[in-house]
Amino acid sequence: MKVSNGKCIRTLSHRSLRANRTRNIVAVLAIALTTVLFTSLFTIAMSINDGIQQNNFRQVGGFSHGGFKYLTEEQFDQLKDDPLIGQWGLRRFLGMPSEMPFNKSHVEIGWSDANEAHWQFCDPVEGRLPQEGTNEAATDTHVLELLGVEPKLGEQFTVTFDVDGRTTTQTFTLCGWWEHDEAIVANHILIPESRVDAVLAETGVVPGQTTDGMTGSWNLDVMLKNGARNIAGDLEEILTNHGYQGQSSTQPGYIHTGVNWGYTGAQLAMPRGIAGIADFAHITEEQLAEIRTAFAAQDVEISVLSCYQDLSAPDADARRAAVDAVKRTLGYAKVLGAKMVGSETAWGPCTDEEKAARRPLMLDSIARITEEAARLDAVFAVESVDVHPLCTPELLGEVLDAAADEAHCRVIFDPVNLFCARDGQDRAYQAAHWSRWLEVIGNQLGAVHVKDCRIGADGSKTLLPLGEGDMDYSAIRAFLANRAPAAPLLRDEVILPADTADVRYLRRMTDTV
């Protein structure tokens, strides 16, 4: 803008800069360092995550985003061309050997197309994948070593294996092999699909009529066009598009889905976890864009966007500010592609009298937040804690009934937060205790916080690596397998350097899912 005294303003500005040169240099450096810190934070964190993620893929045995299990051929044909699917791969399991020399190894025999083989790390370093109409097979150097077969194209080998309870012996001609990776649990012998069908016919096994439910069936694995930011949601949407559902095995149209747990998710607390963000009220569009880009680049889902507030604060102004913060964060979640916004219902422990006095305030806050979540088509997830107003399954049921919105009001289940001194002493009591909570939660489970602790006689909780404390996850694992196979499992309050062991524990939890 042109002004008449522009020359005077410029002169004064230059004099001010010269007079306060040191202060200004410090200010410029501070701004630059803040920018570098913000960028470096993501660079370092995402580099670490990438390493963890790649190791996870090897332990899982593949890097497809997820898939649909135990399909008929008709279901496979219906789903594979869905617009949400970027690429697809197909595999059909045939059987496994269990006798010597495979009694201590996990070896799967079946067919995988080129995409599936690549995603399973079955890329021949010599030769190729088997061709249809032949007796060819490709495998890894560990299987060949167990068989005493030299890795040489054209070599023949014989394997005896089980096909849904029926034993068969088959001879194959080696057409390719790849190096064995000790981190990968399952070994594969890949054969042509035509050979799979021939062995099924030979043994009298009919896909869809097997005792194990999987032999000979069609398994569709996918890479999603939207990436890994909402794998479970995209898989469910694909099923819905074709008249199926993946939520309840007891309801019509059920198809079992699997989410690759190797793709990591995170619970993000922006003011605590990101430099340059001090509170929920002053987050810029530029900061949100940078966060979204950083997470998307690493295929890390923001499973929960934390906005933990005192939703039952007795002071009306404080409670209003808390509700406003959560509402604002619901908007941020939409921009970031986060699955939900999470909050507890209080700060710090409350006495029984305080819990009772705060409950109407809590119910009012949750109702108003849920209304905003519905308006934005976002999800709010409330977390129960034994020392907060929301501390029993019955009260949680009241909250969910009052909200009356299954799509926009969900639950973050943290069993350690609901642990009492008596819980750790009796595993049978634990199973019943967790089952009561999970029955109330039902289909409104948003995410599970996974951690472990030792319960003291005084009720104190000492956090420990997973599997080393008093927590018994058996009932929870069963619920996840039957009712919520796609629910995010978030390792809460990580204890270094036990992170690697914790990953293995989480894998065992997902093995049942």
N, C-alpha and C positions, 0 to 999 in steps of 0.2 A: 504494500500500500504506500502511495506517495504522500509524504507530508512535507510541510514547508521547512521544518527544522530538522530534516533528516541528517544533514551534515553535522549539526551539533550533537545529535544522538550518537552518530558513529564515532565522533571524537571522544565523547564521554565514555563510550563503551571500550574503545581502545585503551584509554587511560586507566579504566578500571581493571582491564585484563592485565596491563603491565604492572599496576600497583599490587595486584594480588596473584602474581604469576605462580607462586608455589601452591597456593590454595587451588587454583584452577587446574594446574597440572595434576594434583592429587585427585581432584574431582573427575577429570577425564580418565585417569588410570582406574579409579574405582568403578566407573561405568564399564570400562573395557573388561576389567577383571570379573565383574559380575556377569557380563555376557559370556566370557570364557568359561566361568564356573558353571553356569547354567548348561552350556553346550557340553562341557566335559562330563558333567554329571550323567547326562544321557549316554554319552559315548562310552564311558567306563561301565556303567550299569548294563547297557545293552550288549557290550562285548562279553561281559561275564555271563549274561543271560544266554547269548548265542552258544557259548561253550557248554553250558548246562543243558541247553535244549538239544544240541547235537548228541550229547551223551545219552540223554533221555531217549532220543530216536533209536539209538543202537540198542538200548535195553528193551524198548518196546518191540523192536524188530521191524520198524518201518516208519515212514514219514508222510503218509497220506493224512489229510486232515481228519478223516473219520470214515464211517461207512455204514452199510446196511447188511445185516447178517441173516443167513439161513433163508434166503429168498427162493421162490420158485422161478423158473425161467421167465414166466409171464410177468412177475413182479419186477424182475431185473430189467426187462424190456420197457416197462412202464416208467421206471425211475431214471434210467441212465441218461436220458436226453433232457432232463429238467433244466430250465434256464439258469438255475443257481449253481449248476455243476460246470466247472471249467474243464476238468479232465476226469476220466474215470478209468478204473482198472478192475479186472474180474479175476477171481480165484475160486477154485473148487477143491475142497479138501477130500482126499481119498482115504488115507489111513496112516498108521504109525507103527513102526517096529518096536518091540519091547524086549525081545530076547537078546542074548549075546550076539554081537558085540555092542548092541544099542541100549542095554539095560540101564546105563547111567547117562544117556544122552536123549535129548528131546529132538526127534527127527520127524518132520511132517512130509508126507508124500502127496502130491497133488499137482494141479495145473494152475499156472498163473500166466496171464497175458503179458505183453512186453512192459506196459506201464506198471502193472502190479509187481512184476519181478524187479524192476528198477527201484520201486518204492520200498521193497523188502531187502534191498542191498544185495540182490542176486544178479549182479552184472558179471557175466563171464569175462575173465582176463585172458582165457584161451577158449577157442571154439565159439559156440553160440547156444541159444536156447533151443529146445527140441522142436522138430517140425511135425506137423500133423500127419497121421497115417504111418508113423514109424514106431519103433521100439526104443527110441532115443530117450536119454535123460541127462540133465545137468545138475550138478551138485557142488558142494564145497570141499576143500581139501581135508577137513576133519572127517567127513563121512567116508571119503576115499581111504583115509588112513585107517579108520576102524575096520573097513572091509579088506584092507591089505591090497588095495588096487592102486597101481601107478597112475598118476594123472596124465593120461595119454589118450588122445582122441581115438575112438574106435574100440577101446577096451570094454569088455563086458563085465557086468557084475550082477549078482543075484541077491535079492532082499526078500525076507519073509516078514510079513506085516499083517496087522489086524485091520479089517474093513467092517466096522460096525459089528464087532463080535465074531466075524468070520475070518479065518486065517487063510492067507494066500501067499504063494511064492512066485515072484516075477523076476525075469531077467531083462536087463536094459543094456543099451550100448551108449557109452559115454560120448556126448557131443559137445560138452563144455564144462568148465568149472571156474570157481572163484575162490579167493583166499578166505580162510576161516577167520572170523572176528570173534575173539573170546567174550567180548561184551554182549554179543547177540545170543540170546538164550536159545532160540529155535534154529535148527538146521533144516534145510529144505532139499528134497529130491524132486525136481520139477520134471514132469512128463507131459506128453501131448494130451489135449483134452479128449481126443479120440481114444487114447489108451485108458483114461479115467472111465469113460463110458463102457469100454470093453471089460474092464475089471469088475465094474459094478454089475454088468450083465452076467459075468462069469460066476460071481459070488451070490447072485440073486438079491442084491441090495437095491432098493428103489428110493431115489431121492424124495424126501418129504414123508417117507414112511419108515424112517430109521429110528432106532432107540436113542441115539445121541442127538438127533435133531439137526445135525450139521453135515454128515457124510454125503457127498455128492451134490449138496445144495449150492446155490449161486450166492457168492458174497461180493457185493459191490462196494469198493473203496473209491473215495473221491477226493479231488482237490477242488475246493470251492472258489468261485469267482470273487467272493468277498474276503478271501483269505481266512485266517484263523481267529479273527476277532470275536466271532460268535458262532462257533462250530455247532454247538448243540441246537441253537435257535435255527440255524440254516437247515440242519438235517430234519428238524421237526417240520419246518415250513415245506421242505421237499415232500415229506410224507403227506402233509395236509393237502398239497397241490394235487395229489393223486388219490385222495380218499382214504388214506391210512393214518395211523397215529403211533407214536412211540412212547407214550406215557404209562400205559397200564396193560400188562399182559392178559388181564382178565376181561378186557373190553374188546369189542369187535374191531377188526382192521389193524391189529397190533403187528408192528415190525420192529425187531430188535435193532437198535442203533448202537454204534460205538464211537466214542470221541477219543482221538489220540491224545492221551494225557501228556505226551512229550511236548506238545504245544503249550507253552506256559501261560498262565494267567496271573493277575496281580490284584491285590487290593491297594488302591492308591489313595493316600492322604496327602493332598496337594500342599497345604501349608507346612506339613511336617516333612514331606519327602522331596520337595522341589525348591531349590534356591530361588529367591526373588519373589516368592508368593508368601505373603505374611498372614493373610486371612481369606475367608471365603467371599468377602465383599469387594475385593479389589483384584480380580483376575481378568486379564485382558483377552480380547479375541486372539491377539498374536500369540500369547502364552498357550492358550487352548489349542491353537493350530499346531504349534511346535510340539506339544505333548502328544497330540493325536498322530502326527507324522512319525515321531520317534517310536511310539509303541507299534504303529502299523508296519514300520520298516522291519521290525523284528518279529512280526506276527505274534505279539503278546496281547492277549485279551485283557482289558480292564474289567475284571469280573465284578468287583465292588469298588465304587467310588465312595470313600469314607467321608462322612460329615457327622461325626459323633458329637451330639449336642445334649444339653440338659432339657429334655422335652417335658419334664414334669416340674420345672423350677417353680417354687411358690411365688416368686416375684413375677408379676404379669409382664413387665417390660422385658425382663430377661428371657422369659418363656417365648414371648413374641419374637424376639431377636433370634432365638434358637430355631423356631419354626421357619422364619424367613430365610435363615442360612440354609436349611435343608431344601426349601423350595427353590432357592437360587441354584443349589448344587444339582437338583434334578434337571435344570436347564443345561448346566455344564455337561451332565451325563449324556444328554442327547447329542451335543456337539462332539464329544469324545468317543461316542459309540460304546460307552460303558453299559454293562448289563443292568446295574442297579445302583442305588444310593443307599448306604447303610448307616444306621445310628442306633445307639443304645437309648435308654429312656431316662437316664440320670447321670450325674457325675459324682463319683465317690459313693461309699456305702451309706445306706439309709437304715434307720431303726424300723421296727415293725410299725410303730405309730406313724413315722414319716412316710413309709410305703403306702399305708392306707389313705393318708391325707393327700398324697400326690396322685393316686390312681385316676381320679376324675380329670385332673389336669393332663395327665399322660394320654388318656383316651381322646380328649379334645384335640390335642396336638397331632396325634396320629391321624385323626379324621380329616383335619385340615390339610395335612401333608398328602394323604391319599387322594383327596380331591384334586390337588395340583398335579399329582402324578398321573391321574386319569386324564386331566386336561392336556398334558404334554405327551400322553401315551408313553410314560416312563414307568420305572418300577422303584418303589420304596421298600426296603427290607429292614425290619426291626429286629434287634438282637436282645434276647433275654439274659439277665444276670441275676444270680441268687441274692445279691445285696441291693438290687434295684426294685422299683415298683412292679416291674414285669418279671415275676420270679417263680411262677408256677404254671403247669400246663393248663390249668383251668382259666387263669387270667389271660394267658395267650389266646385260648379259645374265645374269650370275650372280646379281645382286641380284633381278632380275625372276623368274628361274627359282626362286630360293630362296623368294621371297614366294609364288609360285604363286597369285596372287590378282589377276587383271586388273581386277576391279571396284573393289578397295579400295587398290591400289598402282599409282600412275601416275608420270609423269615430267614435270618442268618442264625444257624444253629451252632452254638459253641458249647459242647458238653462240659468242658473244663470250667467254664464260667458258671455252670449249674451244679458243679460238684460240691457235695457236702462231706463232712467227716465220715459219716456212716457209709457213704457210697463206695469208698475204696476198700471197705472191709469185707464186702460180700458181692461176688461177681453175679450171683443170681439176682440180688437186689438191683444191681446196676442194669442188667438186661431188662428187667421190668420197668425200671425208672426211665431209661432211654426210650423204651417202647411207648410209654405213656406220652412223652413229649412228641415223638415222631407221629403217633396216631393223630394228635391234634394238628400238627403241622401239615401232614398229608401232602397234597399236591402243591402246597404253597412254600415248599422248601426252595429258598433262593441259592444258598451256599452253605458249606460246612467249614468251620474253623477247626483245623486238626492240630492238636497239641497234647501234651502229656504232663502229668504232675504227680507228686507224692503228697498225700493228704496227711497232715499231722493230727494228733489227737485233739489239738485245740482248733482244728478247722483250717489251719494255715496250709497254703499250697506252694510247693516248691517245684518250679518248672523243670522238666527233664527232657532229654531227647525222646523221640517217639519210640514207644515200646518198652521204656525203662521205668515207667511210673505205674500208677494204680488204674489208669484208664483201660477199660475193656470195650473195644470198638466192635465186638461181634454182632450185637443187635443193630448197630448203626450200619455196618457193612451189609447186612442182610436187607435192611430197608433200602439202601442205595441200589442194590442189585435188582430188587423187585419193583421199586416205586420211583426211583430218581437216578437212573444210570448216568445221566448227563450233568448232574449237579456239580458245580465247581468245588474241589477240595483245596482249601487254601491253608498252607502251613503258616500258622500264626505264631509269632514270638519265637523266631528261629534261634536255635542255640548253636553257635559256631564252636568247634569245627565239625559238628555232627550232621551237617547238611546233606552229605552224601548218603549216610545211613538213613536219614529221614526220607530221602527220595526213594530208596528201596522200600521203606515201610509204606509210603504212599502207593507205590506200585502194587504191593501186595493187597492193599485196600481196593485198588481198581481192578485187580485180577478177578474179583468176584463179580464185577459189574459188567 
